[in-house]
Amino acid sequence: RRWSAVVADVREDFSWRFRRGGTVTDIGRVEVRQPPLLTRLSAVVQPPRYTGLPPQTVDRLPTLTEVPVGSRVLLRGTASRDLAAGWLERADQDSLALSVAGREVAATLAADRAVSFAVRLRDEDGLESRDPLTYCVSVLEDQPPAVLLARPDDDGLLPLDGRLTLTVDATDDYGLRDVRLLVLAGGEPA
């Protein structure tokens, strides 16, 4: 005897049996194996030392992250099942292997330029993740210091006694360590 049935769009495990008249088959089981899913992705951003910024932990990495240029981004993730392999697939189709330990994955990115990537996973049954999110790490370029030297209430005339009041406004995106003003009077340092 031959028994057959088609069950379409199966998403969950189920049990089955056939019945025809007084004949009933044993109960069979169908187990649905889902592809691995990235359930968590976090990062530690280590800015370059010259910025003076401390490392920053990002518990849930957003799809767009901005970091100072030259940072190291340590990625840590967890999958829904044990993995055989994982890799970062970059937008330019280049890939970077992830270190895999059970459900945990890790990688380190050098943020010298903007990079987009998707986390691809393969479990021990050979199933690969489908339609993963694309993450973008954008770099913030270091801006040069800006200095503004101004004379308050400048009327365009020099005082007869030769005394001037000047204000200096110096800024930098990562802070200033030192500001020096060189003053020349009659061609000689004053």
Backbone as a chain_set.jsonl record, in Angstrom:
{"seq": "RRWSAVVADVREDFSWRFRRGGTVTDIGRVEVRQPPLLTRLSAVVQPPRYTGLPPQTVDRLPTLTEVPVGSRVLLRGTASRDLAAGWLERADQDSLALSVAGREVAATLAADRAVSFAVRLRDEDGLESRDPLTYCVSVLEDQPPAVLLARPDDDGLLPLDGRLTLTVDATDDYGLRDVRLLVLAGGEPA", "coords": {"N": [[0.834, -1.182, 0.0], [0.33, 2.246, -0.579], [0.904, 5.443, 0.706], [0.301, 8.874, 0.65], [0.712, 12.42, 1.0], [0.475, 15.953, 0.658], [1.789, 18.655, 2.305], [1.724, 21.991, 2.519], [3.821, 24.929, 2.986], [4.993, 24.585, 5.611], [5.747, 25.474, 8.875], [6.124, 24.857, 11.506], [6.907, 22.178, 13.832], [5.23, 19.013, 13.544], [2.964, 16.262, 14.172], [1.917, 13.213, 12.537], [-0.353, 10.884, 10.952], [-1.768, 8.264, 8.976], [-5.056, 7.309, 8.057], [-7.253, 4.888, 6.962], [-10.224, 3.665, 6.576], [-10.408, 1.011, 8.774], [-7.716, 0.841, 9.098], [-4.828, 2.172, 10.498], [-1.933, 4.116, 10.516], [1.273, 4.125, 12.252], [2.2, 6.826, 14.468], [3.871, 9.484, 13.02], [6.563, 11.888, 12.986], [7.321, 15.223, 12.082], [9.986, 17.299, 11.963], [10.706, 20.65, 11.903], [13.363, 22.408, 10.72], [14.782, 25.381, 11.363], [16.641, 27.985, 9.738], [19.751, 29.267, 11.068], [19.6, 32.066, 13.275], [20.592, 35.354, 13.94], [20.548, 36.469, 17.101], [21.46, 38.39, 18.816], [23.626, 41.169, 18.667], [26.416, 42.8, 19.646], [28.773, 45.444, 20.429], [32.081, 46.657, 21.076], [33.519, 49.702, 20.989], [36.62, 50.907, 20.328], [38.128, 53.805, 20.451], [40.749, 55.68, 18.699], [43.816, 56.22, 20.476], [44.731, 58.901, 20.643], [42.448, 60.454, 20.743], [41.521, 60.492, 23.303], [39.196, 59.428, 24.202], [37.192, 57.108, 26.047], [36.83, 53.477, 25.764], [33.756, 52.361, 24.308], [30.839, 50.621, 25.067], [28.397, 49.011, 23.205], [25.407, 47.704, 23.638], [23.338, 46.653, 22.014], [23.86, 46.578, 18.768], [23.112, 49.156, 16.564], [21.688, 49.489, 13.224], [23.026, 51.505, 11.936], [26.017, 52.922, 12.783], [28.189, 55.315, 14.133], [31.62, 55.966, 14.319], [34.795, 57.187, 15.575], [37.317, 57.843, 13.127], [39.757, 55.364, 12.539], [39.178, 53.772, 14.682], [38.821, 50.677, 16.53], [36.534, 48.094, 16.19], [35.007, 45.817, 18.106], [33.16, 43.074, 17.598], [30.5, 41.117, 18.917], [28.405, 38.341, 18.957], [25.334, 36.412, 19.235], [23.788, 33.415, 18.295], [20.786, 31.634, 17.272], [21.123, 28.916, 17.418], [23.604, 26.24, 17.677], [26.597, 26.768, 15.822], [28.359, 26.107, 12.747], [29.873, 27.696, 11.134], [30.589, 31.163, 10.475], [30.412, 34.427, 9.019], [31.295, 37.773, 8.045], [29.726, 39.423, 5.552], [30.664, 41.698, 3.33], [29.603, 44.778, 1.73], [30.958, 45.042, -0.657], [31.182, 42.477, -1.474], [33.313, 41.149, -0.382], [34.555, 39.063, 2.251], [34.753, 38.418, 5.792], [35.931, 36.143, 8.053], [34.217, 34.92, 10.915], [35.02, 34.244, 14.314], [33.944, 31.284, 15.804], [32.182, 29.805, 18.45], [30.276, 27.462, 19.559], [27.217, 28.847, 20.01], [28.116, 31.389, 19.915], [29.635, 34.2, 18.275], [32.378, 36.139, 16.958], [34.263, 39.038, 15.954], [36.703, 41.387, 14.716], [36.787, 44.663, 13.57], [38.568, 47.059, 11.674], [38.111, 50.409, 11.667], [38.787, 52.234, 9.4], [37.645, 53.292, 7.234], [34.314, 53.795, 5.961], [32.121, 51.022, 6.336], [29.942, 48.48, 5.214], [28.06, 45.662, 6.188], [26.785, 42.296, 6.377], [25.776, 39.81, 8.678], [26.474, 36.556, 8.254], [25.446, 33.211, 8.792], [26.048, 29.71, 9.385], [24.68, 26.662, 10.259], [25.253, 23.483, 11.992], [23.9, 21.639, 10.484], [24.114, 22.535, 7.965], [22.416, 24.543, 7.164], [21.863, 27.878, 6.154], [21.744, 31.296, 7.247], [19.031, 33.466, 6.382], [18.31, 36.394, 4.527], [19.742, 38.449, 6.168], [20.142, 41.303, 8.394], [21.544, 44.42, 7.275], [24.364, 46.029, 8.387], [25.878, 49.174, 9.037], [28.9, 50.759, 9.495], [29.928, 53.84, 10.037], [32.481, 56.262, 9.57], [33.772, 58.941, 11.501], [35.483, 61.631, 10.507], [38.521, 63.077, 11.715], [38.553, 66.367, 12.635], [40.406, 69.357, 11.906], [41.882, 71.523, 14.42], [40.187, 74.58, 15.283], [40.676, 78.044, 15.364], [39.805, 81.18, 16.62], [40.582, 84.477, 16.591], [39.835, 87.454, 18.027], [38.917, 90.921, 18.429], [37.192, 92.429, 20.905], [34.44, 94.631, 20.494], [35.525, 95.966, 18.257], [36.488, 98.832, 16.684], [37.961, 99.459, 14.551], [40.024, 101.226, 14.953], [43.241, 101.791, 16.37], [44.187, 101.924, 19.779], [45.697, 104.814, 21.379], [47.521, 104.268, 23.403], [48.494, 101.815, 22.706], [47.576, 99.446, 23.723], [45.768, 96.434, 23.443], [42.834, 94.511, 23.66], [42.267, 91.197, 23.25], [40.407, 88.34, 22.266], [40.55, 84.831, 22.395], [39.317, 82.036, 20.848], [39.392, 78.72, 20.828], [38.861, 75.552, 19.428], [38.397, 71.985, 19.262], [37.493, 68.811, 17.946], [38.123, 66.677, 19.614], [39.144, 67.808, 21.864], [41.471, 70.144, 23.375], [44.894, 70.26, 24.137], [46.78, 72.212, 24.502], [47.138, 75.707, 24.021], [48.743, 78.245, 22.374], [49.842, 81.588, 22.038], [51.477, 83.658, 19.874], [53.029, 86.674, 20.039], [54.078, 89.515, 18.35], [55.881, 92.471, 18.647], [56.797, 95.241, 17.012], [58.338, 93.617, 15.382], [59.708, 92.002, 17.101], [59.533, 89.325, 19.5], [56.998, 89.629, 21.946]], "CA": [[0.0, 0.0, 0.0], [1.079, 3.491, -0.695], [0.232, 6.563, 1.353], [0.992, 10.134, 0.346], [-0.015, 13.673, 1.243], [1.305, 17.147, 0.487], [1.494, 19.701, 3.279], [2.462, 23.162, 2.027], [4.166, 26.05, 3.867], [5.145, 24.074, 6.973], [6.61, 26.359, 9.652], [6.298, 24.322, 12.855], [6.904, 20.722, 13.95], [3.899, 18.422, 13.69], [2.842, 14.803, 14.143], [0.983, 12.811, 11.495], [-0.645, 9.47, 10.723], [-2.782, 8.029, 7.945], [-6.162, 6.427, 8.43], [-8.14, 4.489, 5.863], [-11.112, 2.655, 7.147], [-9.942, 0.546, 10.077], [-6.252, 0.796, 9.103], [-4.21, 3.416, 10.961], [-0.47, 3.992, 10.588], [1.915, 4.654, 13.457], [2.364, 8.287, 14.454], [5.162, 9.988, 12.544], [6.836, 13.274, 13.383], [8.094, 16.067, 11.179], [10.673, 18.374, 12.688], [11.065, 21.75, 11.01], [14.648, 22.999, 11.11], [14.878, 26.768, 10.915], [18.023, 28.442, 9.57], [20.216, 30.004, 12.252], [19.207, 33.467, 13.338], [21.393, 36.178, 14.837], [19.613, 36.976, 18.099], [22.058, 39.539, 19.511], [24.919, 41.643, 18.163], [26.894, 43.932, 20.437], [30.09, 45.906, 19.995], [32.897, 47.543, 21.904], [34.237, 50.621, 20.103], [37.854, 51.404, 20.933], [38.61, 54.937, 19.655], [42.2, 55.84, 18.718], [44.309, 56.741, 21.752], [44.9, 60.362, 20.639], [41.178, 61.145, 20.991], [41.278, 60.571, 24.736], [37.876, 58.87, 24.499], [37.243, 55.743, 26.587], [36.078, 52.497, 24.97], [32.311, 52.458, 24.492], [30.121, 49.37, 24.848], [27.077, 49.15, 22.587], [24.768, 46.426, 23.946], [22.639, 46.204, 20.797], [24.404, 47.379, 17.673], [22.094, 49.62, 15.601], [22.082, 49.24, 11.839], [23.966, 52.564, 11.559], [26.853, 53.302, 13.911], [29.275, 56.239, 13.787], [32.782, 55.827, 15.19], [35.926, 58.001, 15.101], [38.18, 57.167, 12.167], [40.869, 54.689, 13.185], [38.714, 52.975, 15.816], [38.652, 49.234, 16.401], [35.183, 47.705, 16.591], [34.976, 44.404, 18.494], [31.783, 42.586, 17.475], [30.162, 39.879, 19.612], [27.031, 37.998, 18.638], [24.775, 35.136, 19.667], [22.862, 32.853, 17.309], [19.68, 30.848, 17.821], [21.546, 27.508, 17.536], [25.042, 26.039, 17.511], [27.033, 27.103, 14.467], [29.55, 25.505, 12.161], [30.662, 28.78, 10.537], [29.98, 32.481, 10.385], [31.266, 35.395, 8.342], [30.742, 39.08, 7.708], [29.726, 39.626, 4.107], [30.692, 43.146, 3.115], [28.847, 45.257, 0.564], [31.77, 44.831, -1.868], [31.212, 41.023, -1.626], [34.436, 40.592, 0.348], [34.04, 38.523, 3.506], [35.668, 38.287, 6.922], [35.484, 35.008, 8.868], [33.953, 35.134, 12.328], [35.39, 33.13, 15.17], [32.704, 30.64, 16.237], [32.245, 28.899, 19.6], [28.888, 27.11, 19.861], [26.285, 29.856, 19.481], [28.767, 32.709, 19.994], [30.5, 34.616, 17.173], [33.143, 37.349, 17.267], [35.143, 39.565, 14.905], [37.231, 42.725, 14.955], [36.863, 45.501, 12.377], [39.329, 48.305, 11.734], [37.242, 51.426, 11.068], [39.558, 53.253, 8.689], [36.701, 53.848, 6.26], [32.958, 53.276, 6.177], [31.947, 49.64, 5.893], [28.619, 47.871, 5.38], [28.204, 44.211, 6.224], [25.709, 41.448, 6.894], [26.31, 38.66, 9.411], [25.992, 35.296, 7.676], [25.663, 32.094, 9.707], [25.735, 28.365, 8.889], [24.634, 25.743, 11.399], [25.904, 22.195, 11.803], [23.143, 20.891, 9.482], [24.358, 23.145, 6.667], [21.447, 25.601, 6.866], [22.43, 29.225, 6.245], [20.809, 32.374, 7.581], [18.409, 34.092, 5.213], [17.977, 37.814, 4.585], [20.218, 39.105, 7.394], [20.199, 42.764, 8.397], [22.789, 45.043, 6.859], [24.869, 46.998, 9.356], [26.808, 50.141, 8.454], [29.757, 51.468, 10.434], [30.372, 55.062, 9.384], [33.581, 56.865, 10.328], [33.786, 60.39, 11.668], [36.839, 62.124, 10.263], [39.066, 64.006, 12.698], [38.582, 67.731, 12.097], [41.526, 70.137, 12.449], [41.473, 72.534, 15.396], [39.788, 75.881, 14.749], [41.033, 79.135, 16.272], [39.262, 82.484, 16.251], [41.203, 85.571, 17.345], [38.97, 88.617, 17.791], [39.029, 92.079, 19.318], [35.83, 92.841, 21.243], [34.063, 96.011, 20.19], [36.534, 96.482, 17.326], [36.014, 99.993, 15.907], [38.893, 99.655, 13.445], [41.08, 102.161, 15.338], [44.135, 101.314, 17.416], [44.278, 102.881, 20.882], [46.948, 105.559, 21.416], [48.485, 103.67, 24.342], [48.981, 100.575, 22.108], [47.039, 98.261, 24.396], [44.627, 95.79, 22.79], [42.221, 93.353, 24.304], [41.933, 90.197, 22.244], [39.857, 87.085, 22.77], [40.925, 83.656, 21.612], [38.372, 80.93, 20.968], [39.996, 77.564, 20.154], [38.063, 74.336, 19.593], [38.785, 70.775, 18.538], [36.463, 67.799, 18.181], [38.518, 65.764, 20.689], [39.712, 68.575, 22.971], [42.768, 70.786, 23.191], [45.851, 70.065, 25.215], [47.579, 73.412, 24.705], [46.939, 76.815, 23.086], [49.795, 79.247, 22.562], [49.664, 82.779, 21.226], [52.748, 84.318, 19.621], [52.792, 88.093, 19.838], [55.254, 90.268, 17.898], [55.755, 93.931, 18.767], [57.939, 95.839, 16.311], [59.153, 92.553, 14.805], [60.346, 91.218, 18.193], [58.544, 88.684, 20.389], [56.599, 90.441, 23.1]], "C": [[0.869, 1.23, 0.0], [0.251, 4.613, -0.107], [0.99, 7.824, 0.958], [0.078, 11.313, 0.641], [0.967, 14.812, 1.049], [0.847, 18.182, 1.503], [2.358, 20.896, 2.889], [2.74, 24.157, 3.156], [4.237, 25.628, 5.342], [6.149, 24.948, 7.719], [6.894, 25.834, 11.049], [6.297, 22.802, 12.808], [5.461, 20.223, 14.036], [4.005, 16.896, 13.675], [1.804, 14.438, 13.095], [0.733, 11.293, 11.562], [-1.709, 9.4, 9.639], [-3.827, 7.063, 8.478], [-6.975, 6.156, 7.174], [-8.987, 3.339, 6.37], [-10.634, 2.289, 8.542], [-8.426, 0.503, 10.173], [-5.697, 2.169, 9.483], [-2.705, 3.191, 11.061], [0.027, 4.451, 11.957], [2.047, 6.17, 13.321], [3.777, 8.618, 13.992], [5.337, 11.432, 12.97], [7.642, 13.97, 12.295], [8.691, 17.191, 12.018], [11.108, 19.42, 11.679], [12.352, 22.384, 11.539], [14.724, 24.399, 10.508], [16.345, 27.117, 10.701], [18.471, 29.217, 10.811], [19.873, 31.489, 12.129], [20.127, 34.187, 14.307], [20.439, 36.829, 15.832], [20.155, 38.183, 18.846], [23.368, 39.877, 18.835], [25.287, 42.885, 18.961], [28.285, 44.315, 19.938], [30.772, 46.681, 21.113], [33.711, 48.382, 20.917], [35.433, 51.161, 20.868], [38.388, 52.541, 20.056], [40.136, 55.0, 19.678], [42.638, 56.542, 20.006], [44.358, 58.27, 21.776], [43.605, 61.116, 20.931], [40.916, 61.336, 22.478], [39.921, 60.016, 25.139], [38.011, 57.461, 25.053], [36.544, 54.768, 25.634], [34.591, 52.597, 25.304], [31.675, 51.113, 24.163], [28.74, 49.682, 24.298], [26.39, 47.793, 22.731], [24.026, 45.832, 22.758], [23.075, 47.122, 19.665], [23.279, 47.824, 16.747], [22.586, 49.374, 14.179], [23.005, 50.33, 11.304], [24.697, 53.017, 12.815], [27.951, 54.225, 13.41], [30.38, 56.097, 14.818], [33.886, 56.751, 14.686], [36.8, 57.185, 14.154], [39.381, 56.583, 12.912], [40.474, 53.857, 14.387], [38.797, 51.486, 15.485], [37.273, 48.906, 16.936], [35.197, 46.196, 16.84], [33.525, 43.946, 18.508], [31.625, 41.272, 18.222], [28.69, 39.591, 19.33], [26.637, 36.636, 19.185], [23.761, 34.697, 18.623], [21.81, 32.002, 18.015], [20.029, 29.371, 18.013], [23.044, 27.41, 17.373], [25.421, 26.204, 16.044], [28.252, 26.294, 14.041], [30.455, 26.587, 11.598], [29.866, 30.079, 10.576], [30.948, 33.423, 9.7], [30.518, 36.702, 8.166], [30.851, 39.222, 6.201], [29.617, 41.119, 3.874], [29.949, 43.509, 1.842], [29.626, 45.032, -0.723], [31.985, 43.342, -2.146], [32.466, 40.374, -1.044], [33.882, 40.033, 1.653], [35.156, 38.401, 4.528], [35.121, 37.185, 7.804], [35.272, 35.45, 10.313], [34.541, 33.967, 13.109], [34.094, 32.607, 15.782], [32.99, 29.715, 17.402], [30.819, 28.593, 20.024], [27.939, 28.086, 19.198], [26.917, 31.239, 19.397], [29.659, 32.949, 18.779], [31.209, 35.903, 17.565], [33.989, 37.737, 16.063], [35.624, 40.943, 15.335], [37.334, 43.448, 13.617], [37.761, 46.701, 12.647], [38.508, 49.344, 10.98], [38.07, 52.556, 10.474], [38.716, 53.948, 7.629], [35.342, 53.232, 6.54], [32.863, 51.857, 5.626], [30.52, 49.194, 6.176], [28.802, 46.362, 5.34], [26.916, 43.565, 6.718], [26.373, 40.276, 7.6], [25.656, 37.405, 8.845], [26.374, 34.148, 8.605], [25.319, 30.78, 9.018], [25.76, 27.422, 10.092], [25.264, 24.405, 11.035], [25.163, 21.301, 10.811], [23.345, 21.461, 8.073], [23.367, 24.228, 6.282], [22.104, 26.967, 7.072], [21.345, 30.246, 6.549], [20.287, 33.015, 6.3], [18.134, 35.558, 5.496], [18.448, 38.501, 5.866], [20.185, 40.628, 7.249], [21.544, 43.247, 7.87], [23.144, 46.106, 7.884], [25.857, 47.913, 8.644], [27.575, 50.807, 9.584], [30.353, 52.639, 9.658], [31.47, 55.69, 10.236], [33.444, 58.383, 10.354], [35.225, 60.861, 11.53], [37.248, 63.103, 11.355], [39.181, 65.383, 12.041], [39.77, 68.489, 12.68], [41.018, 71.146, 13.48], [41.111, 73.845, 14.695], [40.1, 76.944, 15.801], [40.454, 80.429, 15.725], [39.887, 83.519, 17.18], [40.408, 86.83, 17.007], [39.265, 89.712, 18.81], [37.614, 92.536, 19.634], [35.621, 94.332, 20.946], [35.077, 96.687, 19.274], [35.93, 97.621, 16.504], [36.946, 100.297, 14.741], [40.034, 100.602, 13.771], [41.936, 101.544, 16.438], [44.211, 102.353, 18.519], [45.652, 103.562, 20.891], [47.972, 104.917, 22.346], [49.01, 102.327, 23.829], [48.472, 99.308, 22.768], [45.795, 97.755, 23.66], [44.092, 94.665, 23.676], [41.777, 92.417, 23.194], [41.314, 88.986, 22.938], [40.25, 85.966, 21.81], [39.899, 82.567, 21.898], [38.953, 79.779, 20.147], [39.147, 76.334, 20.453], [38.676, 73.19, 18.798], [37.766, 69.701, 18.879], [36.831, 66.813, 19.278], [39.201, 66.487, 21.836], [41.096, 69.106, 22.651], [43.649, 70.51, 24.403], [46.562, 71.371, 25.532], [47.214, 74.443, 23.634], [48.019, 77.854, 23.391], [49.567, 80.388, 21.579], [51.026, 83.445, 21.091], [52.446, 85.771, 19.272], [54.104, 88.748, 19.436], [54.964, 91.759, 18.052], [56.984, 94.544, 18.131], [58.867, 94.783, 15.747], [59.842, 91.691, 15.844], [59.252, 90.55, 19.013], [58.262, 89.534, 21.589], [56.111, 89.535, 24.208]], "O": [[1.988, 1.238, 0.513], [-0.944, 4.729, -0.377], [2.221, 7.819, 0.941], [-1.146, 11.222, 0.546], [2.168, 14.641, 1.257], [-0.329, 18.54, 1.556], [3.586, 20.816, 2.926], [2.006, 24.222, 4.143], [3.612, 26.246, 6.204], [7.272, 25.142, 7.254], [7.813, 26.315, 11.713], [5.763, 22.2, 11.876], [4.582, 20.924, 14.537], [5.0, 16.326, 13.225], [0.917, 15.234, 12.788], [1.51, 10.541, 12.15], [-2.453, 10.355, 9.415], [-3.53, 6.14, 9.235], [-7.333, 7.069, 6.43], [-8.523, 2.215, 6.559], [-10.473, 3.161, 9.395], [-7.892, 0.161, 11.228], [-6.043, 3.185, 8.881], [-2.257, 2.192, 11.625], [-0.705, 5.083, 12.718], [2.011, 6.72, 12.221], [4.755, 8.089, 14.52], [4.362, 12.118, 13.28], [8.525, 13.378, 11.675], [7.975, 17.931, 12.694], [11.8, 19.108, 10.71], [12.404, 22.84, 12.681], [14.73, 24.565, 9.288], [17.209, 26.6, 11.409], [17.634, 29.768, 11.526], [19.862, 32.068, 11.043], [20.41, 33.673, 15.389], [19.61, 37.653, 15.445], [19.384, 38.928, 19.45], [24.136, 38.986, 18.47], [24.57, 43.886, 18.952], [28.891, 43.606, 19.135], [30.123, 47.276, 21.974], [34.486, 47.852, 20.12], [35.286, 51.789, 21.917], [39.027, 52.285, 19.036], [40.76, 54.437, 20.577], [41.903, 57.365, 20.552], [44.063, 58.879, 22.804], [43.644, 62.283, 21.321], [40.175, 62.237, 22.87], [39.533, 60.122, 26.302], [38.851, 56.693, 24.585], [35.752, 55.189, 24.791], [34.219, 52.883, 26.442], [31.94, 50.534, 23.11], [28.008, 50.505, 24.847], [26.742, 46.841, 22.036], [24.087, 44.624, 22.53], [22.702, 48.294, 19.618], [22.563, 46.986, 16.199], [23.762, 49.084, 13.962], [23.701, 50.106, 10.313], [24.075, 53.443, 13.789], [28.574, 53.955, 12.383], [30.131, 56.104, 16.024], [33.921, 57.073, 13.499], [36.997, 55.986, 14.353], [39.948, 57.222, 13.798], [41.34, 53.288, 15.052], [38.837, 51.092, 14.319], [36.884, 49.378, 18.004], [35.373, 45.402, 15.916], [32.744, 44.391, 19.35], [32.506, 40.413, 18.172], [27.838, 40.472, 19.445], [27.484, 35.821, 19.548], [22.974, 35.503, 18.127], [21.933, 31.694, 19.2], [19.304, 28.652, 18.7], [23.694, 28.378, 16.977], [24.667, 25.831, 15.145], [29.058, 25.861, 14.865], [31.675, 26.425, 11.582], [28.641, 30.081, 10.695], [32.163, 33.244, 9.785], [29.288, 36.742, 8.14], [31.944, 39.149, 5.64], [28.596, 41.732, 4.185], [29.696, 42.659, 0.988], [29.022, 44.85, -1.78], [32.847, 42.973, -2.942], [32.661, 39.168, -1.197], [32.836, 40.487, 2.117], [36.334, 38.296, 4.186], [33.981, 37.264, 8.262], [36.04, 36.243, 10.858], [34.558, 32.836, 12.625], [33.25, 33.386, 16.225], [33.934, 28.927, 17.355], [30.211, 29.367, 20.763], [27.861, 28.151, 17.971], [26.309, 32.164, 18.859], [30.346, 32.043, 18.307], [30.716, 36.667, 18.395], [34.382, 36.89, 15.26], [35.03, 41.581, 16.204], [37.892, 42.921, 12.655], [37.715, 47.288, 13.728], [38.239, 49.181, 9.789], [38.061, 53.683, 10.971], [39.035, 55.052, 7.187], [35.239, 52.253, 7.279], [33.445, 51.535, 4.59], [29.96, 49.487, 7.232], [29.598, 45.844, 4.558], [26.086, 44.192, 7.376], [27.422, 39.802, 7.164], [24.444, 37.22, 8.946], [27.483, 34.112, 9.138], [24.422, 30.726, 8.176], [26.732, 27.387, 10.847], [25.745, 24.213, 9.918], [25.722, 20.31, 10.34], [22.808, 20.926, 7.102], [23.458, 24.782, 5.186], [22.816, 27.177, 8.054], [20.188, 30.083, 6.162], [20.983, 33.098, 5.289], [17.759, 35.911, 6.614], [17.632, 39.081, 6.582], [20.199, 41.166, 6.141], [22.557, 42.561, 8.006], [22.331, 46.972, 8.208], [26.586, 47.476, 7.753], [26.982, 51.351, 10.515], [31.166, 52.459, 8.751], [31.408, 55.659, 11.465], [33.057, 59.013, 9.37], [36.079, 60.522, 12.349], [36.423, 63.865, 11.858], [39.835, 65.532, 11.008], [40.112, 68.281, 13.845], [39.864, 71.572, 13.422], [41.663, 74.171, 13.644], [39.82, 76.758, 16.985], [40.587, 80.741, 14.541], [39.74, 83.445, 18.4], [40.319, 87.224, 15.844], [39.788, 89.459, 19.895], [36.898, 92.985, 18.738], [36.515, 95.158, 21.129], [35.444, 97.843, 19.489], [34.993, 97.417, 15.733], [36.748, 101.277, 14.023], [40.934, 100.773, 12.949], [41.425, 100.861, 17.326], [44.291, 103.547, 18.232], [46.646, 102.972, 20.469], [49.174, 105.015, 22.097], [49.895, 101.747, 24.458], [48.894, 98.209, 22.408], [44.902, 98.525, 23.305], [44.852, 93.97, 24.35], [41.009, 92.799, 22.311], [41.67, 88.659, 24.07], [40.274, 86.138, 20.591], [39.649, 82.223, 23.053], [39.001, 79.849, 18.919], [38.76, 76.103, 21.598], [39.373, 73.396, 17.805], [37.231, 69.684, 19.987], [35.944, 66.164, 19.831], [39.785, 65.838, 22.704], [41.797, 68.592, 21.779], [43.188, 70.529, 25.544], [46.913, 71.624, 26.684], [47.006, 74.088, 22.473], [48.177, 78.283, 24.535], [49.153, 80.175, 20.44], [51.661, 83.763, 22.097], [51.705, 86.058, 18.332], [55.125, 88.562, 20.098], [53.913, 92.24, 17.629], [58.093, 94.391, 18.644], [60.07, 95.021, 15.64], [60.509, 90.722, 15.481], [58.178, 91.119, 19.208], [59.176, 90.1, 22.189], [55.726, 90.017, 25.274]]}, "num_chains": 1, "name": "protein.A"}
